[in-house]
């Protein structure tokens, strides 16, 4: 007999994976027309790399983010704590919304291919292991 676990494999989902931000829903509105900034930014922006309890990435070109993260694979709780050096030197509306969601993240869903990070049910970002062209 073997047992099944209902707990997510956090190492499989997060550790060593680079996720590109591919979609944004903020206050129940999908921000599609503004995503041009994401798609035209190339590989230098709008990605997050998760390592063992740390993350680093870039929002808009020139805006580096880093810090620690914690996830609970049983109840899908998720949080990110930004390092003290994190600032937003180059501001944009879309970047501010993404930063707000990450800063106030409460939960996640998905796998190592497509991951959603939720501030709440009406505000979340979708990340993909493959960058959209």
DSSP file (Angstrom, degrees, kcal/mol; ACC not computed):
  #  RESIDUE AA STRUCTURE BP1 BP2  ACC     N-H-->O    O-->H-N    N-H-->O    O-->H-N    TCO  KAPPA ALPHA  PHI   PSI    X-CA   Y-CA   Z-CA
    1    1 A X              0   0    0      0, 0.0     2,-0.4     0, 0.0     0, 0.0   0.000 360.0 360.0 360.0 139.8    0.0    0.0    0.0
    2    2 A X        -     0   0    0      0, 0.0     2,-0.3     0, 0.0     0, 0.0  -0.966 360.0-133.0-127.8 148.9    1.2    3.5   -0.7
    3    3 A X        -     0   0    0     -2,-0.4     2,-0.4     0, 0.0     0, 0.0  -0.677  11.9-134.6 -99.6 152.7   -0.1    6.8    0.5
    4    4 A X        -     0   0    0     -2,-0.3     2,-0.4     2,-0.0     0, 0.0  -0.853  15.0-142.0-104.0 140.7   -0.9    9.9   -1.5
    5    5 A X        -     0   0    0     -2,-0.4     0, 0.0     2,-0.1     0, 0.0  -0.851  10.3-163.4-102.2 136.4    0.2   13.3   -0.3
    6    6 A X        +     0   0    0     -2,-0.4     2,-0.4     2,-0.1    -1,-0.1   0.297  63.2 104.7 -95.6   8.9   -2.0   16.3   -0.8
    7    7 A X  S    S-     0   0    0      1,-0.1    67,-0.2    68,-0.0    -2,-0.1  -0.745  75.1-118.5 -93.3 135.6    1.0   18.5   -0.1
    8    8 A X        -     0   0    0     65,-2.2     2,-1.2    -2,-0.4    65,-0.2  -0.391  22.9-117.7 -68.2 146.9    2.7   20.4   -2.9
    9    9 A X     >  -     0   0    0      1,-0.2     4,-2.1    -2,-0.1     3,-0.2  -0.750  30.6-171.7 -85.1  95.7    6.3   19.6   -3.6
   10   10 A X  H  >>S+     0   0    0     -2,-1.2     4,-2.9     1,-0.2     5,-0.8   0.837  81.3  56.2 -62.1 -35.4    7.7   23.1   -3.0
   11   11 A X  H  45S+     0   0    0      1,-0.2     4,-0.2     3,-0.2    -1,-0.2   0.923 109.3  46.7 -62.1 -43.4   11.2   22.2   -4.3
   12   12 A X  H  45S+     0   0    0     -3,-0.2    -2,-0.2     1,-0.2    -1,-0.2   0.901 118.4  41.4 -64.8 -42.1    9.7   21.1   -7.6
   13   13 A X  H  <5S+     0   0    0     -4,-2.1    -2,-0.2    97,-0.1    -1,-0.2   0.939 132.8  10.3 -72.8 -47.7    7.6   24.2   -7.9
   14   14 A X  T ><5S+     0   0    0     -4,-2.9     3,-2.2    -5,-0.2    36,-0.5   0.910  90.8  98.8-104.3 -51.4   10.0   26.9   -6.8
   15   15 A X  T 3 <S-     0   0    0     -5,-0.8    36,-0.2     1,-0.3     3,-0.1  -0.167 103.9  -7.1 -60.5 123.0   13.6   25.9   -6.2
   16   16 A X  T 3  S+     0   0    0     34,-2.7     2,-0.4     1,-0.2    -1,-0.3   0.470 100.0 132.0  78.5   2.7   15.9   26.9   -9.1
   17   17 A X    <   -     0   0    0     -3,-2.2    33,-2.1    33,-0.5     2,-0.6  -0.702  47.2-149.2 -94.3 139.6   13.1   28.0  -11.4
   18   18 A X  E     -A   49   0A   0     -2,-0.4     2,-0.4    31,-0.2    31,-0.2  -0.925  16.9-165.8-102.7 123.3   13.0   31.2  -13.3
   19   19 A X  E     -A   48   0A   0     29,-3.2    29,-2.5    -2,-0.6     2,-0.4  -0.933   8.3-151.1-114.2 133.5    9.5   32.5  -13.8
   20   20 A X  E     -AB  47 128A   0    108,-3.2   108,-2.5    -2,-0.4     2,-0.5  -0.857  25.3-118.3 -99.9 133.9    8.5   35.3  -16.3
   21   21 A X  E     + B   0 127A   0     25,-2.0   106,-0.3    -2,-0.4     3,-0.1  -0.604  42.2 164.9 -73.5 121.0    5.6   37.5  -15.4
   22   22 A X  E     +     0   0A   0    104,-3.0     2,-0.3    -2,-0.5   105,-0.2   0.559  56.0  18.7-117.4 -13.3    3.1   36.9  -18.2
   23   23 A X  E     - B   0 126A   0    103,-1.5   103,-2.3     2,-0.0     2,-0.4  -0.993  54.6-158.9-158.6 155.7   -0.2   38.3  -16.9
   24   24 A X  E     - B   0 125A   0     -2,-0.3     7,-2.8   101,-0.2     2,-0.5  -0.989   4.7-175.6-142.4 127.1   -1.6   40.7  -14.3
   25   25 A X  E     -CB  30 124A   0     99,-2.8    99,-2.4    -2,-0.4     2,-0.4  -0.995  12.5-179.0-120.9 125.8   -5.0   40.9  -12.7
   26   26 A X  E >   -C   29   0A   0      3,-2.8     3,-1.5    -2,-0.5    97,-0.2  -0.984  68.8 -13.1-132.5 122.3   -5.5   43.8  -10.3
   27   27 A X  T 3  S-     0   0    0     -2,-0.4    96,-0.2     1,-0.3    -1,-0.2   0.916 129.6 -53.9  50.5  48.0   -8.8   44.5   -8.5
   28   28 A X  T 3  S+     0   0    0     94,-3.3     2,-0.5     1,-0.2    -1,-0.3   0.532 116.2 114.9  67.6  10.6  -10.5   42.0  -10.8
   29   29 A X  E <   -C   26   0A   0     -3,-1.5    -3,-2.8    93,-0.3     2,-0.5  -0.949  63.5-137.4-113.1 122.5   -9.3   43.8  -13.9
   30   30 A X  E     -C   25   0A   0     -2,-0.5     2,-1.5    -5,-0.3     3,-0.3  -0.658  14.3-143.6 -76.3 124.2   -7.0   42.0  -16.3
   31   31 A X        +     0   0    0     -7,-2.8    -7,-0.2    -2,-0.5     4,-0.1  -0.643  45.9 143.6 -90.9  81.8   -4.3   44.5  -17.3
   32   32 A X    >   +     0   0    0     -2,-1.5     3,-1.2     2,-0.2     4,-0.2   0.887  62.8  52.5 -91.7 -42.0   -3.8   43.4  -20.9
   33   33 A X  G >  S+     0   0    0     -3,-0.3     3,-0.7     1,-0.3    -1,-0.1   0.819 110.0  51.4 -67.0 -28.1   -3.2   46.6  -22.8
   34   34 A X  G >  S+     0   0    0      1,-0.2     3,-1.3     2,-0.1     4,-0.3   0.564  86.6  85.2 -83.1  -8.6   -0.5   47.7  -20.4
   35   35 A X  G X>  +     0   0    0     -3,-1.2     4,-2.0     1,-0.3     3,-0.8   0.577  62.2  89.4 -73.1  -7.4    1.4   44.3  -20.7
   36   36 A X  H <> S+     0   0    0     -3,-0.7     4,-2.2     1,-0.3    -1,-0.3   0.882  82.2  60.3 -52.6 -38.0    3.2   45.6  -23.8
   37   37 A X  H <4 S+     0   0    0     -3,-1.3     4,-0.3     1,-0.2    -1,-0.3   0.875 105.7  47.3 -57.8 -38.9    5.8   46.8  -21.4
   38   38 A X  H X4 S+     0   0    0     -3,-0.8     3,-1.0    -4,-0.3     4,-0.2   0.939 113.3  45.8 -67.5 -47.6    6.3   43.2  -20.2
   39   39 A X  H 3< S+     0   0    0     -4,-2.0     3,-0.5     1,-0.3    -2,-0.2   0.774 113.9  47.6 -72.7 -26.4    6.6   41.7  -23.6
   40   40 A X  T 3< S+     0   0    0     -4,-2.2    -1,-0.3    -5,-0.2    -2,-0.2   0.448  91.1  83.9 -90.9  -0.2    8.9   44.3  -25.1
   41   41 A X  S X  S-     0   0    0     -3,-1.0     3,-0.8    -4,-0.3    -1,-0.2   0.567  81.0-152.0 -83.3  -8.2   11.3   44.2  -22.1
   42   42 A X  G >   -     0   0    0     -3,-0.5     3,-0.8    -4,-0.2    -1,-0.2  -0.230  49.5 -43.4  69.5-162.6   13.3   41.2  -23.3
   43   43 A X  G 3  S+     0   0    0      1,-0.2    -1,-0.2    88,-0.0    -2,-0.0   0.467 125.7  76.4 -82.4  -1.5   15.0   38.8  -20.9
   44   44 A X  G <  S+     0   0    0     -3,-0.8    18,-0.3     2,-0.0     2,-0.3   0.503  96.5  40.6 -88.2  -3.1   16.3   41.6  -18.7
   45   45 A X  S <  S+     0   0    0     -3,-0.8    14,-0.2     1,-0.2    15,-0.2  -0.947  92.4  30.8-146.5 162.1   13.0   42.4  -17.0
   46   46 A X  S    S+     0   0    0     13,-2.0   -25,-2.0    12,-0.8     2,-0.3   0.930  81.8 116.2  57.0  57.2    9.9   41.0  -15.4
   47   47 A X  E     -AD  20  58A   0     11,-2.0    11,-1.6   -27,-0.2     2,-0.4  -0.977  45.5-156.5-144.7 159.3   11.2   37.7  -14.0
   48   48 A X  E     -AD  19  57A   0    -29,-2.5   -29,-3.2    -2,-0.3     2,-0.5  -0.998   4.7-157.9-136.9 133.5   11.8   36.1  -10.6
   49   49 A X  E     -AD  18  56A   0      7,-3.4     7,-1.8    -2,-0.4     2,-0.5  -0.962  12.3-152.7-111.5 124.8   14.2   33.3   -9.7
   50   50 A X  E     + D   0  55A   0    -33,-2.1   -34,-2.7    -2,-0.5   -33,-0.5  -0.853  19.6 169.7 -99.7 128.3   13.4   31.3   -6.6
   51   51 A X        -     0   0    0      3,-3.3     2,-1.2    -2,-0.5     3,-0.3  -0.562  58.9 -44.7-117.5-172.1   16.2   29.6   -4.7
   52   52 A X  S    S-     0   0    0      1,-0.3     3,-0.1    -2,-0.2   -41,-0.0  -0.413 122.2 -33.5 -63.3  95.7   16.2   27.9   -1.3
   53   53 A X  S    S+     0   0    0     -2,-1.2    16,-1.4     1,-0.2     2,-0.3   0.440 127.4  87.6  69.2   4.1   14.1   30.4    0.7
   54   54 A X  E     - E   0  68A   0     -3,-0.3    -3,-3.3    14,-0.3     2,-0.3  -0.898  53.8-169.2-124.8 159.7   15.5   33.4   -1.3
   55   55 A X  E     +DE  50  67A   0     12,-2.1    12,-1.9    -2,-0.3     2,-0.3  -0.969   5.6 179.6-140.2 157.9   14.4   35.1   -4.5
   56   56 A X  E     +DE  49  66A   0     -7,-1.8    -7,-3.4    -2,-0.3     2,-0.3  -0.973  18.9 129.6-151.3 156.3   15.9   37.6   -6.9
   57   57 A X  E     -DE  48  65A   0      8,-2.3     8,-2.6    -2,-0.3     2,-0.4  -0.975  44.5 -97.9-179.8-170.0   14.6   39.2  -10.1
   58   58 A X  E     -DE  47  64A   0    -11,-1.6   -11,-2.0    -2,-0.3   -12,-0.8  -0.999  18.2-174.1-137.8 131.7   14.0   42.3  -12.0
   59   59 A X  S    S+     0   0    0      4,-2.8   -13,-2.0     1,-0.4    -1,-0.1   0.554  77.4   0.2 -86.2-115.2   10.8   44.1  -12.6
   60   60 A X  S >  S-     0   0    0     30,-0.2     3,-2.8   -15,-0.2    -1,-0.4  -0.405 107.4 -74.9 -67.5 152.4   11.3   46.9  -15.0
   61   61 A X  T 3  S+     0   0    0      1,-0.3    -1,-0.2    -3,-0.1   -16,-0.1  -0.248 126.4  23.0 -50.4 125.4   14.8   47.2  -16.4
   62   62 A X  T 3  S+     0   0    0    -18,-0.3     2,-0.7    -3,-0.1    -1,-0.3   0.370  97.1 104.2  96.3  -3.6   16.9   48.7  -13.7
   63   63 A X    <   -     0   0    0     -3,-2.8    -4,-2.8    25,-0.1     2,-0.3  -0.804  51.6-172.6-115.0  89.8   14.6   47.6  -10.8
   64   64 A X  E     -E   58   0A   0     -2,-0.7    23,-0.5    -6,-0.2     2,-0.4  -0.598   1.2-167.1 -81.6 138.2   16.2   44.7   -9.1
   65   65 A X  E     +E   57   0A   0     -8,-2.6    -8,-2.3    -2,-0.3     2,-0.3  -0.951  14.1 158.2-123.9 148.2   14.2   42.9   -6.4
   66   66 A X  E     +E   56   0A   0     -2,-0.4    17,-3.0   -10,-0.2     2,-0.3  -0.982  13.1 106.0-160.0 161.6   15.5   40.3   -3.8
   67   67 A X  E     -EF  55  82A   0    -12,-1.9   -12,-2.1    -2,-0.3     2,-0.3  -0.985  59.6 -52.9 162.6-151.9   14.5   38.9   -0.5
   68   68 A X  E     -EF  54  81A   0     13,-2.5    13,-3.1    -2,-0.3     2,-0.3  -0.830  38.0-162.0-120.3 158.5   13.1   35.8    1.1
   69   69 A X  E     - F   0  80A   0    -16,-1.4     2,-0.4    -2,-0.3    11,-0.2  -0.953   2.9-164.7-136.8 157.1   10.0   33.7    0.5
   70   70 A X  E     - F   0  79A   0      9,-2.3     9,-2.3    -2,-0.3     2,-0.3  -0.992   8.0-179.5-143.2 136.1    8.0   31.2    2.4
   71   71 A X  E     - F   0  78A   0     -2,-0.4     2,-0.6     7,-0.2     7,-0.2  -0.977  19.4-147.9-134.2 149.4    5.4   28.7    1.2
   72   72 A X  E  >> - F   0  77A   0      5,-2.3     4,-1.6    -2,-0.3     5,-0.6  -0.967   7.1-160.3-116.7 112.3    3.3   26.1    2.8
   73   73 A X  T  45S+     0   0    0     -2,-0.6   -65,-2.2     1,-0.2    -1,-0.1   0.629  85.6  58.2 -69.9 -14.6    2.5   23.2    0.5
   74   74 A X  T  45S+     0   0    0    -67,-0.2    -1,-0.2     1,-0.1    -2,-0.0   0.902 124.3  15.3 -81.5 -43.2   -0.5   22.0    2.5
   75   75 A X  T  45S-     0   0    0     -3,-0.2    -2,-0.2     2,-0.1    -1,-0.1   0.335  99.1-119.6-116.4   7.1   -2.6   25.1    2.4
   76   76 A X  T  <5 +     0   0    0     -4,-1.6    32,-1.9     1,-0.2    -3,-0.2   0.723  53.5 161.4  62.6  25.1   -0.8   27.1   -0.4
   77   77 A X  E   < -FG  72 107A   0     -5,-0.6    -5,-2.3    30,-0.2     2,-0.3  -0.505  13.8-178.5 -71.7 146.8    0.0   30.0    1.8
   78   78 A X  E     +F   71   0A   0     28,-1.9     2,-0.3    -7,-0.2    -7,-0.2  -0.996  11.5 173.5-151.7 140.3    2.8   32.2    0.4
   79   79 A X  E     -F   70   0A   0     -9,-2.3    -9,-2.3    -2,-0.3     2,-0.4  -0.993  13.1-157.7-147.5 155.0    4.7   35.3    1.4
   80   80 A X  E     -F   69   0A   0     22,-0.4     2,-0.5    -2,-0.3   -11,-0.2  -0.995   3.1-162.3-131.5 137.4    7.6   37.3    0.2
   81   81 A X  E     -F   68   0A   0    -13,-3.1   -13,-2.5    -2,-0.4     2,-0.2  -0.984  18.7-139.7-121.1 121.4    9.8   39.6    2.3
   82   82 A X  E     -F   67   0A   0     -2,-0.5   -15,-0.3   -15,-0.2   -17,-0.0  -0.533  20.5-110.9 -82.8 145.0   11.9   42.2    0.3
   83   83 A X    >   -     0   0    0    -17,-3.0     3,-1.7    -2,-0.2   -17,-0.1  -0.240  30.9-108.1 -66.4 160.9   15.4   43.0    1.3
   84   84 A X  T 3  S+     0   0    0      1,-0.3    -1,-0.1     3,-0.0    -2,-0.1   0.714 116.5  61.3 -66.8 -19.5   16.2   46.4    2.7
   85   85 A X  T 3  S+     0   0    0    -19,-0.1     2,-0.3     2,-0.0    -1,-0.3   0.534  76.8 114.4 -85.1  -4.5   17.9   47.4   -0.5
   86   86 A X    <   +     0   0    0     -3,-1.7     2,-0.3   -20,-0.2   -21,-0.1  -0.506  36.5 149.0 -71.5 126.4   14.8   47.0   -2.6
   87   87 A X        -     0   0    0    -23,-0.5     2,-0.6    -2,-0.3     3,-0.2  -0.937  49.0-121.8-145.8 167.8   13.5   50.2   -4.1
   88   88 A X        +     0   0    0     -2,-0.3   -25,-0.1     1,-0.2    -2,-0.1  -0.721  35.3 165.7-115.1  80.3   11.7   51.2   -7.2
   89   89 A X  S    S+     0   0    0     -2,-0.6     2,-0.6   -27,-0.2    -1,-0.2   0.834  73.7  45.8 -67.2 -31.8   14.0   53.7   -8.9
   90   90 A X  S    S-     0   0    0     -3,-0.2     2,-0.3   -30,-0.1   -30,-0.2  -0.952  86.1-157.7-113.1 114.2   12.1   53.5  -12.2
   91   91 A X        +     0   0    0     -2,-0.6     2,-0.3     4,-0.1     3,-0.1  -0.654  21.0 160.0 -99.5 147.5    8.4   53.7  -11.6
   92   92 A X     >  -     0   0    0     -2,-0.3     4,-2.5     1,-0.1     5,-0.2  -0.966  46.5-115.6-154.5 156.5    5.5   52.6  -13.8
   93   93 A X  H  > S+     0   0    0     -2,-0.3     4,-1.8     1,-0.2     5,-0.1   0.916 116.3  47.2 -60.2 -45.1    1.9   51.8  -13.1
   94   94 A X  H  > S+     0   0    0      1,-0.2     4,-2.3     2,-0.2    -1,-0.2   0.901 111.9  50.4 -66.0 -40.0    2.2   48.2  -14.0
   95   95 A X  H  > S+     0   0    0      1,-0.2     4,-2.8     2,-0.2    -1,-0.2   0.907 108.3  52.7 -64.3 -41.3    5.4   47.8  -11.9
   96   96 A X  H  X S+     0   0    0     -4,-2.5     4,-2.2     1,-0.2    -1,-0.2   0.887 110.3  48.5 -61.6 -39.0    3.7   49.3   -8.9
   97   97 A X  H  X S+     0   0    0     -4,-1.8     4,-2.1     2,-0.2    -2,-0.2   0.917 112.6  47.1 -68.6 -43.3    0.8   46.9   -9.2
   98   98 A X  H  X S+     0   0    0     -4,-2.3     4,-2.6     2,-0.2     5,-0.2   0.934 112.7  49.9 -62.2 -46.0    3.2   43.9   -9.5
   99   99 A X  H  X S+     0   0    0     -4,-2.8     4,-2.9     1,-0.2     5,-0.2   0.901 109.2  52.2 -59.7 -42.9    5.2   45.1   -6.6
  100  100 A X  H  X S+     0   0    0     -4,-2.2     4,-1.8    -5,-0.2    -1,-0.2   0.912 110.6  47.8 -60.4 -43.8    2.0   45.5   -4.5
  101  101 A X  H  < S+     0   0    0     -4,-2.1    -2,-0.2     2,-0.2    -1,-0.2   0.939 115.3  44.2 -64.2 -46.7    0.9   42.0   -5.2
  102  102 A X  H >< S+     0   0    0     -4,-2.6     3,-1.2     1,-0.2   -22,-0.4   0.910 113.4  50.7 -65.1 -42.0    4.3   40.5   -4.4
  103  103 A X  H 3< S+     0   0    0     -4,-2.9   -23,-0.2     1,-0.3    -1,-0.2   0.839 120.8  34.5 -64.1 -34.1    4.8   42.6   -1.3
  104  104 A X  T 3< S+     0   0    0     -4,-1.8    -1,-0.3    -5,-0.2    -2,-0.2   0.053  84.8 154.3-110.3  23.8    1.3   41.5    0.0
  105  105 A X    <   +     0   0    0     -3,-1.2    14,-0.3     1,-0.1   -25,-0.2  -0.243  13.9 170.5 -58.1 137.7    1.3   38.0   -1.3
  106  106 A X        -     0   0    0     12,-3.4   -28,-1.9     1,-0.3     2,-0.3   0.629  58.4  -0.4-118.6 -29.2   -1.0   35.6    0.6
  107  107 A X  E     -GH  77 118A   0     11,-1.5    11,-2.8   -30,-0.3    -1,-0.3  -0.952  53.1-148.5-157.1 171.6   -1.1   32.4   -1.5
  108  108 A X  E     - H   0 117A   0    -32,-1.9     2,-0.3    -2,-0.3     9,-0.2  -0.930   6.5-171.4-140.3 163.1    0.0   30.6   -4.6
  109  109 A X  E     + H   0 116A   0      7,-1.8     7,-3.0    -2,-0.3     2,-0.3  -0.971  44.2  47.0-149.8 155.7   -1.4   28.0   -7.0
  110  110 A X  E     - H   0 115A   0     -2,-0.3     5,-0.2     5,-0.2     2,-0.2  -0.793  66.9 -91.8 119.5-158.8    0.1   26.1   -9.9
  111  111 A X        -     0   0    0      3,-2.5    -2,-0.1    -2,-0.3   -98,-0.1  -0.658  55.1 -63.7-144.8-164.3    3.3   24.2  -10.7
  112  112 A X  S    S+     0   0    0     -2,-0.2     3,-0.1     1,-0.2   -99,-0.0   0.568 129.8  46.6 -73.4  -7.0    6.8   24.6  -12.1
  113  113 A X  S    S+     0   0    0      1,-0.3    16,-2.6    15,-0.1    17,-0.4   0.848 125.6  15.0 -97.1 -47.5    5.4   25.6  -15.5
  114  114 A X  E    S+ I   0 128A   0     14,-0.2    -3,-2.5    15,-0.1     2,-0.4  -0.994  70.6 179.7-134.1 125.9    2.7   28.1  -14.6
  115  115 A X  E     -HI 110 127A   0     12,-2.4    12,-3.4    -2,-0.4     2,-0.4  -0.977  11.9-159.1-129.5 136.7    2.5   29.7  -11.2
  116  116 A X  E     -HI 109 126A   0     -7,-3.0    -7,-1.8    -2,-0.4     2,-0.5  -0.962   3.4-161.3-115.6 135.5    0.0   32.3   -9.8
  117  117 A X  E     -HI 108 125A   0      8,-2.1     8,-2.2    -2,-0.4     2,-0.4  -0.977  15.2-155.2-116.7 124.2    0.8   34.5   -6.8
  118  118 A X  E     -HI 107 124A   0    -11,-2.8   -12,-3.4    -2,-0.5   -11,-1.5  -0.832  31.5-179.8-108.1 132.4   -2.2   36.0   -5.1
  119  119 A X  E    S-     0   0A   0      4,-2.9     2,-0.3     1,-0.5    -1,-0.2   0.817  88.3 -35.7 -80.5 -44.2   -2.5   39.1   -3.0
  120  120 A X  E >  S- I   0 123A   0      3,-1.5     3,-1.0    -3,-0.1    -1,-0.5  -0.885  80.8 -73.2-160.2-174.9   -6.2   38.2   -2.8
  121  121 A X  T 3  S+     0   0    0     -2,-0.3     3,-0.1     1,-0.2    -3,-0.0   0.690 130.6  43.6 -67.8 -15.7   -8.8   36.6   -5.1
  122  122 A X  T 3  S+     0   0    0      1,-0.2   -94,-3.3   -95,-0.0     2,-0.4   0.500 111.8  52.8-106.9  -4.6   -9.0   39.8   -7.2
  123  123 A X  E <   + I   0 120A   0     -3,-1.0    -4,-2.9   -97,-0.2    -3,-1.5  -0.945  67.9 128.6-136.8 115.1   -5.3   40.7   -7.5
  124  124 A X  E     -BI  25 118A   0    -99,-2.4   -99,-2.8    -2,-0.4     2,-0.4  -0.988  41.9-130.9-157.7 159.9   -2.7   38.2   -8.7
  125  125 A X  E     -BI  24 117A   0     -8,-2.2    -8,-2.1    -2,-0.3     2,-0.5  -0.907  15.9-142.0-114.9 148.2    0.1   37.7  -11.2
  126  126 A X  E     -BI  23 116A   0   -103,-2.3  -104,-3.0    -2,-0.4  -103,-1.5  -0.934  19.1-169.8-108.1 131.3    0.6   34.8  -13.5
  127  127 A X  E     -BI  21 115A   0    -12,-3.4   -12,-2.4    -2,-0.5     2,-0.4  -0.903   2.2-163.6-120.5 148.9    4.2   33.6  -14.1
  128  128 A X  E     -BI  20 114A   0   -108,-2.5  -108,-3.2    -2,-0.3   -14,-0.2  -0.973  28.0-136.0-132.5 146.8    5.4   31.1  -16.6
  129  129 A X  S    S+     0   0    0    -16,-2.6     2,-0.5    -2,-0.4  -111,-0.1   0.663  98.3  61.2 -71.7 -14.3    8.6   29.1  -16.9
  130  130 A X  S    S-     0   0    0    -17,-0.4     2,-0.3  -110,-0.1  -110,-0.1  -0.951  88.5-127.2-114.5 132.1    8.5   30.1  -20.6
  131  131 A X        -     0   0    0     -2,-0.5     2,-0.2     1,-0.1  -109,-0.1  -0.587  25.4-124.2 -76.0 134.1    8.7   33.7  -21.7
  132  132 A X              0   0    0     -2,-0.3    -1,-0.1     1,-0.1    -4,-0.0  -0.564 360.0 360.0 -76.6 142.3    5.9   34.7  -24.0
  133  133 A X              0   0    0     -2,-0.2    -1,-0.1   -93,-0.0    -2,-0.0   0.387 360.0 360.0-100.4 360.0    7.0   36.2  -27.4
